[in-house]
Amino acid sequence: MPAVHRRAAIAIGGAALLCGIAGLVAARGLAFTAPRGALVGTLMSFNAFGALVTVVLAAVALSGAWFGRRALVAAAGGLFALAAVLQLVQAGGDLNLLGGRPSTFSFFLFCAAGLVVVGRIPVWRASD
């Protein structure tokens, strides 16, 4: 994995990790799978389960970048996409496992798109 791809995956994974940790701190007084999560800043919300999912997926992305495993970075992106779909389907309903809002969907989608692109982009090498 080229250094530029590693840096991009570390930046995306690091941002996701920080948001997940902030979500864990914000949701400390809520039930583990509360349908309405606690706000992280003014943008998105998580319950403890949603924040934990975010931290775990960010850790997978960061470990993939650290060890140069493009497939692991892409897998983390695919799982973020799954979380985005789950959040989109469940937002505003009585069953909201991740405790997010539509803006949380956007955050998951950002992480998914970035990590999948970084993990799957072909590496072009100049021929001699």
C-alpha positions as CSV (number, residue, x, y, z in Angstrom):
1,M,0.0,0.0,0.0
2,P,1.5,3.3,-1.0
3,A,2.3,5.9,1.6
4,V,-0.3,8.3,0.3
5,H,-3.0,5.7,0.6
6,R,-1.9,4.8,4.1
7,R,-2.1,8.5,5.1
8,A,-5.6,8.8,3.7
9,A,-6.8,5.7,5.5
10,I,-5.2,6.9,8.7
11,A,-6.9,10.3,8.4
12,I,-10.3,8.8,7.8
13,G,-9.9,6.1,10.4
14,G,-8.5,8.6,12.9
15,A,-11.5,10.9,12.4
16,A,-13.9,8.0,12.8
17,L,-12.1,6.9,16.0
18,L,-12.3,10.4,17.5
19,C,-16.0,10.6,16.6
20,G,-16.6,7.1,18.1
21,I,-14.8,8.0,21.3
22,A,-16.7,11.3,21.6
23,G,-19.9,9.2,21.0
24,L,-19.0,6.9,23.9
25,V,-18.4,9.8,26.2
26,A,-21.7,11.5,25.1
27,A,-23.8,8.3,25.5
28,R,-22.5,7.3,28.9
29,G,-25.8,8.0,30.6
30,L,-28.0,6.2,28.0
31,A,-29.1,2.7,27.6
32,F,-26.7,0.6,25.4
33,T,-29.1,0.5,22.4
34,A,-31.2,3.6,23.2
35,P,-33.2,4.6,20.0
36,R,-32.3,8.2,20.4
37,G,-28.6,8.6,20.8
38,A,-26.7,11.5,22.5
39,L,-25.6,14.3,20.4
40,V,-21.9,14.5,19.5
41,G,-21.4,18.3,19.1
42,T,-24.3,19.5,17.0
43,L,-23.9,17.2,14.1
44,M,-24.6,13.5,14.8
45,S,-25.7,11.3,17.6
46,F,-24.8,7.8,18.8
47,N,-25.9,5.5,21.5
48,A,-23.3,3.4,23.2
49,F,-23.7,0.5,20.7
50,G,-23.4,2.9,17.7
51,A,-20.3,4.5,19.2
52,L,-18.7,1.2,19.9
53,V,-19.4,0.0,16.3
54,T,-17.7,3.2,15.1
55,V,-14.7,2.7,17.3
56,V,-14.3,-1.0,16.2
57,L,-14.6,-0.2,12.5
58,A,-12.2,2.7,12.9
59,A,-9.7,0.4,14.6
60,V,-10.0,-2.1,11.7
61,A,-9.3,0.7,9.2
62,L,-6.4,2.0,11.2
63,S,-4.8,-1.5,11.6
64,G,-5.2,-2.1,7.9
65,A,-3.5,1.2,7.1
66,W,-0.7,0.5,9.7
67,F,0.1,-3.0,8.3
68,G,-0.5,-1.9,4.7
69,R,-3.4,-4.4,4.1
70,R,-5.6,-2.8,1.5
71,A,-8.2,-5.5,1.8
72,L,-8.6,-4.8,5.5
73,V,-9.1,-1.1,4.8
74,A,-11.7,-1.9,2.1
75,A,-13.4,-4.3,4.4
76,A,-13.7,-1.6,7.1
77,G,-15.2,0.6,4.4
78,G,-17.7,-2.0,3.4
79,L,-18.8,-2.5,7.0
80,F,-19.2,1.3,7.4
81,A,-21.4,1.1,4.3
82,L,-23.5,-1.5,6.0
83,A,-23.7,0.7,9.1
84,A,-24.8,3.6,6.8
85,V,-27.6,1.5,5.2
86,L,-28.7,0.3,8.7
87,Q,-28.8,3.9,9.9
88,L,-30.7,5.1,6.9
89,V,-33.4,2.4,7.2
90,Q,-33.8,2.8,11.0
91,A,-33.4,6.6,11.5
92,G,-36.3,8.2,13.3
93,G,-38.0,4.8,14.1
94,D,-38.6,3.0,17.3
95,L,-35.9,0.5,16.5
96,N,-32.6,2.4,15.9
97,L,-29.8,0.1,16.9
98,L,-27.0,2.7,16.3
99,G,-29.0,5.6,17.9
100,G,-28.2,7.9,15.0
101,R,-29.8,10.6,12.9
102,P,-29.7,11.2,9.2
103,S,-26.4,13.1,9.7
104,T,-25.0,10.0,11.3
105,F,-25.8,8.2,8.0
106,S,-23.8,10.9,6.2
107,F,-20.8,10.3,8.5
108,F,-21.0,6.5,7.9
109,L,-21.3,7.1,4.2
110,F,-18.2,9.4,4.2
111,C,-16.2,6.8,6.0
112,A,-17.4,4.0,3.7
113,A,-16.7,5.8,0.5
114,G,-13.3,7.0,1.6
115,L,-12.1,3.7,2.9
116,V,-13.4,1.7,0.0
117,V,-11.7,4.0,-2.5
118,V,-8.4,4.0,-0.6
119,G,-8.5,0.2,-0.1
120,R,-9.5,-0.6,-3.7
121,I,-7.8,2.1,-5.9
122,P,-5.3,0.5,-8.2
123,V,-1.6,1.3,-7.7
124,W,-0.1,2.6,-10.8
125,R,3.6,2.2,-11.3
126,A,5.6,3.8,-14.0
127,S,7.2,1.3,-16.3
128,D,10.9,1.5,-17.0
